[in-house]
Amino acid sequence: MKIIADQRGATLIEVAITVLLLSTCLLSMAVLQKRALQFNQGASMRSQANIYAYDIFDRIRINRNNFTSYTIAYGATVSGNSVAATDITEWRNNIKRYLPSGDGAISCDKVSEICKVSIKWSEEQIFGQSSVAGSDSESELVYTSSL
C-alpha cells in the first residue's frame, strides 16, 4: 500500500479558506448588528419627539384662551412667568434632556386656530455617525393640529 505524497498541505489550504470565509461572515454580522442598533436609536428619538409634540399640544389645549402666546421660534428665549412661558420652558427642557441638540418651535394662527409644532434634533448616533448613510445629521418632525 503506497501513500500518495502529492496530497500534503491540501488540508491547510482548506482550513485557511474556511477561516477567511468565517471571519468575513462574522464581520458582516457585526456590521449588521451595528446598523440595527443605529436604526433602533433613531426610532427611539422619533418616538420621543412624537411624545413631546403631543405633550405641548395638550398644554396648549388646556390653556386654549391664550394659545397664541405659545408661538416661539427655534432658539428664541422665553420670558415672563405666564402659564404659556412655563409650559414652553418645561417642554424645551425635556426636549434638550432627551434629544441630542434638541430644540422646539411653535407657531399658532389666531384666525384658523391651527398650531404647528416643530421639533429638531441631531441624528448623531452612539457610534458617531448619522443613522442613514449620506444624510445630514439633523432631523426635524413637524406636527400640525387644530385646536
Order of alpha helices (4+ residues) and beta strands (2+ residues): alpha-alpha-beta-beta-beta
